[in-house]
Amino acid sequence: MVLDVRLPGIDGFEVLRRLRTSGSKAPVLILTARDEEMDKVIGLELGADDYMTKPFGLRELMSRIKALLRRAYGDLSDAGGGRLLRHGDLLIDLERRRVQRGDRRIALTATEFEILRHLASKPGRVYSRRELLELIRDYEALDQDEKTINVHVSHLREKLEDDPSSPRFVLTVRGAGYAFAER
């Protein structure tokens, strides 16, 4: 969100306060003509992720927006040093091997976690069952039945999805395999 402090009817600081009070973690960049140090401090303390003053260069604005989006929705470091993947309200902590949707923690088996990790790390990329089997095993998958992946994906969907029969995260690509939903 790019937010100006001077808005008609309500000021941007109040919008930001309400946004954060409601629990939103959406990245916010304040873009305003107010360049006093106190305004910057207030904006950042209310939960803005960045603060830019006018006049500004378009390239700098675009770079800051891209950086905010990378930190908020791509691989990023949290306060504990772990890498996180986010997709909507789904949070995957790769270092701690934890998964949660909103405030609900989701317990996954090691195999389910590895499948999710591989899929979510490259949204939209289609993995065949054979590829997934090879990625999650320490040994050659030649003797393994590829259909075991279907069982693991089914269990994963039961744990992650609101409606496992109509998945939002782990998608079936008919005749090809599985992919994680693109943002």
N, C-alpha and C positions, 0 to 999 in steps of 0.2 A: 504494500500500500504506500503510495506517495501522498503525503498529507501536508497541507498548508496550515499554518497556525491561524491565519486570518481568514475565517470562513463566515459567511452570512448566518446570523442567528445563534451560532455556537462556535466557540473557538476550538482550534485543532487540539489544544492540550486537553480539553474536556472530552473530545472525541476519543483521543488516545487513552485517557483514564478509563472511560467506559468500556473501550475495547479490551483493555487488559483486565479490568474488573470482571468482565464476562468470561474470562479464561482464554481469550484468543491469543495464540502465539504467532499470528501472522506477522511476517517481517514488515516493519514500518520505517520509512525514510521520511523525515520531516524536511520539506523544501519550502523555505520562506525567506522573506526579506528581513525578518527580525534576526539581527546578528549579535545581539548583546550576549555576553557570556552567561548571564543568569537564564536567559531564554534557552540556550543550549543545554545548560545543566538541568533545567526543569524538564525539557523534552526527553533527555536521556534517562533521567531518574523516573519518569512516568512510564518508561518502557520502550522508547524509540530505539531502533537498532542503529540508526545513523541520522545525521543532521547536516543539511547543506543550506548555505545561504545564497540568495540571488545577489548579483548575477552569477551564473554558473555556465560551464561548458557542457554541451550536449554529450560529448564523449565521456567526460567524468561522470555525469549523471548515469549514463548507460552502464558504465563500469561498476559503479556503486550498486545499482539495481541488480546486475548480474551476480555480484559478490553476495548480496543479501539472499538472493534466490538459491545460490549454491549452498550457502550455510544453512538455510532453512529447509531445503527440499532435496539436497543431494548428499553425498558423503560429507560429513562434517565432524568436528571434534566437540564433544560436550565437556562440561566442567571436570569430569573424571578422566578425560583423555580417550574415551571410547569413540569408535566410528559409529555413526547412526545413519540409518536409511529411513526416510519418511515418505509416506504416501497417504495423503488425507490424514485420518486419525490413527493410522497404523504406524507404529514406531518399532524399528528393528535395531537393537543395539548389538552390533557385530562382535565387539570385544567381550561384553558380558554374556553374550548369547541369550539375550532376553527379548521378548516380543510383547507388545501391548497394543491394545486398541482403546483409545481414549484413556480412561483411568483403570481399565481392566487388564490385568496381567494374563498372558496366555502361556500355558505350559506346553511345550513342544518336545517331541522326542528328538534325539540327535539327528536322525535321518530327516525328519520333517523340517528341522531348522536348516540343515544344509540345502535341502531343495529350495526352501524359501530364500535363503541367502543368495544362492546362485541366480534364481529367477529375478529377485528384486534388485540385484546389483546391476542388471541390464534390462530395464523395462522395455517391453516390445520385442526383445530378441526371443526367437522361438528355439526351444531346446527339445530335441527328440528324446524319447524315453531312454534310448541307448546312451545318449550324451549325459543325461541326468544320472543314470546308473553308474556310468564311469566316473563322474565328478564326485559322487558321494561315497564311493568305495575305494579302499586302499589297494584293491587287487583288480585283476582283469575281470570285466563284467561279462565275458563271453559265455560263461556257463549259467549266468543268472537270467531269470525270466524278466523281460522288460515290463511285463504287466504288474510286477510288484510296485513299480512307480505309481501306477494308477491307484493302488490301495493307499499309499502314503499321501498322494495328492488329495484323495478323498478325505482322509483324516485331517489333513491340513486345512482343507476348506471348511470342514465341520467346526474347527476351532476358530478360524479367522473370519469367516463370512457371516453376514446377517442371514442370508439365504444361500446355503451351499449349492442349491440347484440353479442359482442364477448368480454366479460369482462376480465380484468386483475386482478382486486382486489376482488370483491365480486362474488364468484363462486357458481353456482348451483350444488349440488350433487344430481343427479337424484334419486328420490324415498326416499331421506333422509332429504334434507334441504339445508342449505347454509353454506359456509366456506369462510374464507379469504385466499387468495393465500399465499402459503408458500414462503419464501425467496429463 
